[in-house]
Amino acid sequence: MKTDTDMNSKSSLPMVGLVEWFRPGEHEHVKQVLSDLKQLGVTELRTGVSWADYYTPEGKEWYNWLIPTLAKEVNILPCFLYTPPSIGEKKRTSSPPKDKKAYADFLDVFITDHGEHFEWVELWNEPNNQVEYDFTLDYGWNKFAEMIGGAAYWCRQRGKKTLLGGMSPIDPNWLQVMFEHGVMQYIDAVGIHGFPFVFDQMWDGWKDNIQAVRAVMDQYNCKAELWITEVGFSTWQHDEYKQLQEFNKVLEADAARVYWYGMYDLDAKFPTVGGFHLDEREYYFGLKRSDGTTKLLYRLWAKYGFENLENLPHIKRTLTERTKPYTLITGGAGFVGTNVAKRLLEQGKRVMVFDNLCREGVEQNLQWLFENYSDNLEIYVGDIRDLQTVRHVMKHAEQVFHFAAQVAVTTSLELPLNDFEINARGIINVLEAIREQENPPPLVFTSTNKVYGGLEDLEFVSNGSRYYPADAKVKKYGISEERHLDFHSPYGCSKGAADQYVIDYARTYDLPMAVFRMSCIYGPHQYGNEDQGWVAHFAIRAIEGEKVNIYGDGKQVRDILFVEDLVDAFLLAQKHMPAIKGQAFNIGGGTDNTVSLLELLKTIGRYRGEDIPLSFGDWRPGDQHYYVSDTRKFKQATGWCPKHNVTEGVAKLYQWLCENRGYKVPMIISKTLKEEEPVKKIAVA
């Protein structure tokens, strides 16, 4: 076990640990948290030991497993709390025990059984918080002082260091009472808790709060250390950047240790100590969500280390009330958003990138934009689900591209509520923020071909490596906007609803807005995965020498569009907005740029120099055998047409992926790009 001398290498920073409470039986949760701590490089863990649970039939067995298991991987700070109801003055865990000495007796038993695994003992938790300790049964904290003072004395006799449970809220007056009762003579460290702008709305900052506590300690010439034993920020309003900010601020506090709360959001099926969902803030303090997905602070901490989180200039909010007008790109650090931002910034335009940075690769995209175009780049790390934030960034927008979305069918099937909140509620926030402006900025919204469903009424025939539609018109032109809408999967429903809301707001409120129902887009700055961005995903798997999973038979056909051609279409849409507002357009590579999955893999295999190993699985809900966009409507409205064919576009993507991942670009790629005939470009300015 490490000692207090094993501190962080940077003396200016406190020792940093995590807080996580475990329920009896949560063996897998414990193992996952230990794995997470290892990924973050954290060796300090504060956790609760329930006196009430310990004397249940399964309680002792649970702690006999938990404490040694944790101690093998981390240094434990156990916090002992919760009176067994049967021995309390009232039959609840927050009650003082009838026999105040019983608490010390419990600690004596626990130290005998497990004392080899920890150095410090934390005495109760938030003793001035009525939910944790019912001081209405103990005005003046006389009973508490007797219970804790006796336990602290005995723990010292057993060779342990003692920590007075964290004040929440921070209250120097309560600490004064503890000195007056004589408790502090047996205390080696004083704990405080703080939840700035969550529970502590009237927050004076760490400096003022700590100075007030130290003033009481100095009055009594107390040499105990001061620890922040619990601090956190709830993301219940989806503000993950604020969580990062508050973490950075607490690292500057004058405290020997800081324990951040916590690793995981509380699962919605569990009650809090105060009651079941009485306070939604209680459920969102984690570095990870209850489903295991990571928040911004976790991802940055794992990548850079907590010591370096203040030194990330591209992770910021640069918006002020005096900001010049800009183009607002929601989801602007994503694949499409980065390419649109790049084009506009190269033209000398001012751009606001608004993104919550939740997708893999987007933080690299944002850093790249910052390093190359910082002069005209505004950055606001925020979430589309937060209406007030959306209103804030919309104030200075002169045109808007809305790309922020949950983008995978598979994810929508697993988390349909999350899919709805981002895609359907998110678009309402954007539309309302636009509608409130004196001069509403024009909006281009990216919908999806999934609004047309599975196209079950069409007949498709297999011919070699691909499917063809039996209908001659569909085969010649593709799927047009006249096609009836048919939402499949939660993703199709949420994007389809957003699609229709944009069209209706344009019609009902006479707003300048248009919808792109997009087919498959690919190109540089795409970090594709199995669920979304499949062209890049196939190329990445090939470069890494990995197998590709195919759902269905691989003969399904898509029209794929190189991202630079899509950017051309976006800019033309903004230019022609007065004529096209309130309309939806199918956008993709069209019939000239169709490819089946098997054909694309063959092309990529040629670039790789050998065939790509494949495995096949069942079709997924909403998968279409064939989808090709009929792009004639948009071409007629704006004069747009794609400039890259499949061979050239995929070669450019493969080249960028090789360079981005540190691989040598195959000679065949250079030869392919060199042999491509130049295509006359159309003006989009």
N, C-alpha and C positions, 0 to 999 in steps of 0.2 A: 504494500500500500504506500502511495506517495504521501509525503508530509507537506507542511505549509511552505517549506523552503523550495519546493518544486513549483516555482511561479512561472508566469509567462516571461519570455526572454525580453520583452519590452517592459521595462520597469514603470513606464508612465501609464500602463494599462492595468486594470484590475485583473485578478484571476476570474475567468469567465466559465460558468457552468450552465446547465440546463435544469429546468424543473419539469418533472413528469410524475404524475400519480398513477398507480396501477391498482386495478381491482383484482381481488382474488380470482385466480383461474386464467388470467390474461397472459399465458405463457408466450404465445406467439407475438403479442404486442411488446412484451419485454425484449424478446430477441430482436424485433425490428428496430426498436428504439436504440438498442446497443449498436446495431449496424449503422443507424443514422448518426449516432454520436461519433462513431469511428470515421465516417465520411466527413464529418465537420471538424474532426481533430479535437474533440472535446473529451476531457477526462474527468470532469466534475459533474455529479448528478445529485440534485436534491430531490428526495422523494418522501412520501408520507408512509408512516407506520400507524395503522389504526388500532388503537387500544381496544375499541369495540370489536373489530374483526378478529383480533388475535385470540379472543376467547370464544369464538364460534367453532363448531366441529371441524371446519376446513381451514380456519384461519392460521393456526400454528403451523400446519403442514405447508401452507402457502408461503409463509415467511421463512420457513426452513429452506425452501427452494429459492425464493426471491433474493434474499440478502447475499448468500454466497455467489449466486449467479451474477448479480450486478457487480459484486466486489472483484470478480475475476477480470473485469473489463474497465471499471471506472472507480473513482473515489466517491464514496457515498456520504451524503449529508442526510441522515434520517431525521425526519420531523415526527415527533410522537404526539398524537392528538386523538380526540373523539372518545369520550367517556362511554363505557358500556352502559346502555340505558338501564339495565337492571340494578346498577349501583349508583346511579345519578340521583341528585335531588329531584330532578324531573326526568321522565323517561325519554330523554333525547340525548344525542351524542354531544351537543354543545353545553350540556349542563355541568356544573361543578359536581364532583363525586361527593357522596355523603361523608366518606372517610378520606380526608385530604392526603393522608399518607399512602393511600392505595396507588396513586400515580407513581410515586417513588418506588414502591414495591414492584410495579409492573416494569419500570425501567431496569431495576436490579435483575429481574428475571431475564429480560431481553439482552442485557449486557452479558450476563452469564452465558446465554446461548449463542450470541452472535457478535459479541464485543470485539472479537479479533478482526472484524471486517470494517470497522469504522473508528475514526479518531474523535469526531465531534458528535454531540447530541444537541438537536434543536428541541427546545421546550415549548410545545404547543405551536399554534399557527394563528396569526392575526388575532391576538387575545383581546383587542379593542374593537373587533368586528363582531357584532351580535350573532351573526349567522354561524361563526366559528366558535365563539365562546359567549354564552348568554350572560352578559354582565348585569342584566336586569335581575338576576338571582344573586348578584354579588356586587351591590353598589359599593364603590370604593376599592374594589378588587382585593378585599381582605382575604377571601377564601383562595383566590388565585395566587396571591403572594405566598400564602402558607403552602399551597400545593407545589408551586414552582420553586420556591426557595428551598424547600426540603428536598425536592428532586435534584436541583442543581448541586446542593451540598453533597448528596449521596453519589451523584455521577462523578463528581471530582474525586471522591473517595475511591471510586472504581477506576480512576485513571483516565477519565474522559474530559475533554474540553466542552464547555457549555455555551450555547447560543440562545439568547432570549428571543422568543418567537417574534417574527416581524410585525411591526405596527402597521395597520392598514385601516384608516388613513394614518399617515405619519403624524404623530402627536407627541411633541415634547412634554406636554403636561402629563400625559399618561406615564411617560418615562420618569418624570419627577416623582410620581406616586410610587413607582417601583423602587426608586432610591430610598424614599421615606419609609418603605416597608422593610428595607434591609435585604431585598432580593439581590441587588447588584453586586454584593461582595462575593457572590459565587458565580458570576457571569464573566466569560472570557470574550464574548462578542455580542454586539447588539444588532438585531436585524430590523430592517425597515422594508416596506413594500411600497411600490408606486406604479400607478397605471395612468400616465398622463393622457388627458383628453379622452379617456374611456370612463373610468370611475372617478378619477380626480379631475373634474372639469375645471375647477378653479386652481390651476396648477401654477406654482411659482417657480418651478425649475428645480433641478437637483441641487444646485449650489445653495440656494436659500434654505431648502428643506434640510440639507445635511448640516449647514451651519447652525440651524436652530437646535438640532439634536446634539451636536457637539457642544453647544453652549451649556446644555444641561450636564453632559458628561464632564466637561471641564469644571463646572461648579463643584462637583464632588471629587475632582481629581481622579476620574475614572480612566484607567489605561486600557479598557477593553477595545477591541477592534470594532469598526463599524462596517457592516455588510449590507448590501442590497440583496435580500434573500428571495425577493420575487418582484419582477418587473416585466411588463409586457404591453402589447398593443393589440387590441381586437380588430380584425379585418372584417367585421360584420357589415361594414359599408363598402367593402371591396377595395380599401385603400392600402395596398401592400407597400407602396412607397413610403407612406407614413410609418408603417411598422419598421421599415429599414431606417428611417430618420430617427425614430425614438431609440432604436438599438444603438445607433452611433452616438446619440446624446448621452446615454447612460454610461457609455465607455469613458466619458470624460469626467464622470463623477468622482469625488474624493472618497472612494470606498475601497476596502481591501479586496472584496469579492463582489461579483455580480452574477446572479442566477436568473437567466431569462426564462420566462414562462410562455409557452412550453413547446414541446416537440410536435404534438398533434392537436388539431381541433377536437373538441368533445363531440362524439357521435350523437346525432340528433335523437337517437333512441334512449339515451341516458338522461336522467335528471341531474341538475346541479345540486350542490348542498342546499341552496336556497329553495329549490323546487323545480318542477319540470317546465322548462321553457318560460319561466317567469321573466327572464332577462336574456334576450338573444345575444347580447354582447359576450356572455359567458362562454359561448360555443365556438368562438373564432380566434382564439389566442395562439394557435399553433403555428409553427414554421411549416407544417404540412397540414393539408386538409384531412378530414377523417377518412377519405377514400385513399389516402396515401400520396396524392399528387402534391407537388412542391409549390411553395410560395416564393416570391422574389427573394426575400431575405435568405431563405435556405439555399437557393441556387447560387446566389452570389457568395455566401459564406463558404459553401463547399468548394467553389471555384477559386476564390481569392484569399480565403482566410479572414477571420473577423478583424484582424489588425489592419487590413487594407481597404475596408469597405468605404472609408471616407475619401479614398483616392481614386474614385471612378468618375471622371468628369463627364462621361456620357450618360451616366445614370443620374438624372437631375430633373428639375422643373425650372424652366427659364422664363416663364410667362410673367409679365408685369402689366399694370394698367396702361402703361405708355407704349406697349408693344405695337410695332407697325403691322399693317395688314399682312396676312399670310395665307397660303393654301393649307388647309387642315387635312391631314391624312390620318384617319383613325386606323389602328392596326398598321401604322406607318413603318414599323420596324420589321414587319413580315416580308415575305418574299415579294409579293406584288407591290406592297407599299414602298419598299426600299428602292425598287426600280422606278417607280413614279417619282419619288423624292429625288433620286439621282438625276433624272431627266430635267426636272424643274430647277434644281439647284445649279445644274450645268448651264441653264439658261439665265442664271442670275436672279431667279425668283426666290422669295422668302417662303420657307416651308416650316410648318409645325408638325412634327411627328408625335402622335399621341398613341401610346401603346402600354399595355400592362406587362409586357415582356414574359408572357407565360409559356410561349412555345420555344422549343429547342432551336437554337440558331439565331433567334431574333436579337439577342443581346450582342452577338458578333456583328450582325447587320447594323445595329445602332452605333456600335463603336466605329465601324468602317465609315458610316456616314459622318460621324463627328470628326474623325481624323482627316477626312477629305473635303468636307464642305461646312465646317463649323461657322464660317462668317455669316451665312444666311439661314442657319439651321436653328430652329427652336425645338426643344424637347420637353415633353410633359409625360412623365410616367404615371399613368392613371388607368382607370377601368371604365369601360363603356356603360357598365351597370349603375354607375354613380351619377345620377342626374345633375347634381350641383356641379360636379367636375366637368361634365359635358357642356353645361351652360357656360362655365368659366372659359373653356378653350374656344367656344364658338363665338365669343364676343368680337374677336378680331379676324374672323375667317372671311375671306373674300370668295373662296370656292372650297368645296368639300368633296373628298373621296372617302367613302365609308367602306373600309375593308375589315374592320375589327369583327371577329366572328369565331364561333366554335365551328370547326371546318370538317369534322369527320363523322360519317354515318355511324361507325362503330362506337365512337364515344357517345353519340346521342342515344344509342340503344342502352348503354350502360348508365348514363347520367342524363336522362331526359329533362329533368328540372333545370339543371345547369345549362343545357343546350337552349332551353326556352328563355332563360334569364338573359343570356348573352345575345342571342340572335333576335328574338322577338321583342323583349323588353329593351334591349340595347338600341334597336332602330327607333322605337318610340322616343327614347331619350334624345336621340339625334334629331328627329323630326320636330319635336317640341322645341328644342334649343334653336333650331333654324327658324321656326315659325315666330319665335319671340323677337327676332332681330328686326330692326327698323328697315334694313335692306337685306332680306334673306339671301344668303349665298347659294349659288347653284350646287346641287348635289348629284354625284354619280354613285350609285349603289351597285355592289356586285352581288347578284343573286346566283343561282345555280341551275344547271340543266335538270337537277333532281326534282324541280317543280313539275316536270312532266311525268314523273313516276317511272314505272318499269316498262312502259310502252307495250303492255301485254296484248293490245288489240292488233299490233302489227305482226306480220309474219316475217320471220327471218330464216334464211337458208344458209347452211354451212357450205363453204366452197374453199377447200384447202385449209388455209391458215386463218380464215376470217369468216365473219357473218356478213351477209348482204340483206337488205330489206327486199322483200318480194315486190313491194309497191314501186313502180318505175319512177314516179315523181319523187318519192322520198329518197330513192337511190340516187337520183340526179342532183337533187338540191339539198337534201338533209331535212331536219326537223325545223319547221317554221314557227313563228310566234302565234300562228292561228291554232296550233295544237292546244287541246283543252288541258287545263291544269289538273294534276292528279298527284297529290303529295303522298310520298311513301317514306316511312321512317320518321322518327322525331325530328331529325335534321331537315328532311324535306318539308315537314310541317312548319318548323320555325323559320326557315329561309323563305318558304313560300308565303307565310304570313307577312314577313318583312317586305318581300317583293310587292305584295298587294297594298300594304300600308303606304309605301313610297308612291305608288301610282295614284292611290286615293288622295293622299295629302296634296300631290301636285294638282289633282282635279278639284278637290273640295276647297283648298285654301289658295289656289292659283300660285303654287310655288314652283320654282325652276328645278325640276328633278327628273332623272331618267334611270332606268334599270338595265343592267347588263346580266343576262342569264348566261353564265359562262360555262364553256366546256373545259377541257383540260389545258391548263397553262403550265409552261415550264421555262426554265432558264436560269441564269446566274442568281445567286443569293437564295436559292431554294434548298432547304434542308428537308427533303422529303422523307416520309416514312410509309409504312405499310397501309396506313389509313388515309393519307392525303399527300398529294405531291408524288404520285406513283412513278412518273417519268424519272424524276431525280432519284427516287428511292431505288429503282432498278439500276440506274447508273452507279449509285453509291455502292450497292451490293456487289456489282461487277468489279468496281475498282478495289474493293476490300477483299475480293475473292470469296464472297459468301453466296450461299444458295438463295434463290428467290422463291417466295411462296405465291402461288397463283390460286385465286378463288374462282371456281368455274373451270372452263377448259382452255382459257387463254385466247380464244378466238374472238372475244368481244372487241368491238371496234370503237375507237374514239377519234375525233378530229382534234389534233393538238396544236396549240398556238404558242409561238415563241413570245416571251414576255415583252420584248421591245415592240413587237407589233401590237400587243395589247395596250401598251402605253400610248402609242400613236392613236389608238381608238379612243382612249380616255380623253386625251387632249382635244381631239376632234369633237367629242361629245360635249365638252365644256364650251368649245367655240360655237357649236351649233345649237346650244341649249334652247334658245327661244323657239326654234322650229321643232325640237324633238321632245320637249318636256312632257311628262306624263305618259311616256311610252316605254315599253320594254323591248329589248333587242337581244337576239341570240348571237353570242359572240364566241367564236372558236376558229380553228384553222380552216373550217369548211371542207367541202368535198375534195379539194386539191391537197389537203394535208391530213388524210386519214391513215390510221395504222392500227393493227391489232396488237394485243399484248405480245403474242408470240413473234410477230414481225419486228416489233420494237426491240425485243430481247435478242433477236438475231442480229439486228443492226448494232446494238451495244456489244454483243459478243464479238462482232467483227472488230470493233474498236479495242476491245480487251485483248483480242488475239486468240480466244478460245470460247467455246460454248459455255453458257452460264447454267449451272445445275439448277433444276427446277423441282418443286414439289407442288402437288395439286390438292386443293380442298374444296369444300362445298361452296356453292353460290351464296352470297350474302344478301340480306334483305335490301331491296331497292336497287340491286345491281342491274344494269341494263346490258342486254346482249349487243346493242348497237346504239350509239348516239353520235350524230354528226349535225352540226349547226348549219341551218340555212341562214347565211349572213347577208342575203341580198337586201333586206330592209335597211340595215345600217349602211351598207355600201351605197345604196341609192340616196340616203339622207345626207351622207358626208363625203362620199368618194373614197372611203377607206378600203384598203385590201392588204392582206398579209404580205410581207416582203421576204420572209424566211420559209423555205420548204423544210420538210421533216429532217432530211439528211443534214443540212447545214445547221439547223437549230439544235439538234441533238448533239452534233459535233461540238458546237459552242458550249453547250451545257457540260459535256464530258470534259472538255478542256478546262473550264472553270473549276469543276469539282476536283480534278487532278491537282491543279495549282493550289487550290484552297486547302487541300488535305496533304500537301507535301509530296505528291507522286509525280513522276516524270510523265509528261504528256506524250502519248504514243505518236509515232511518226505518221501513222495513218490519219490521225486527226488533223495535223498540220496540212497534209496532202489534200484531205477532203475539203477543208476550208479554202485552201488556195485554188482548188479546181472549181469552186462554186462561181457561177456567173454573177456579176454584180447586177442588182435589181434597182431600177429607177425608184427613188424614194419620193413619196408625196409630201407636200408641205403640211405641217400640223400646227405651225405657230399661229 
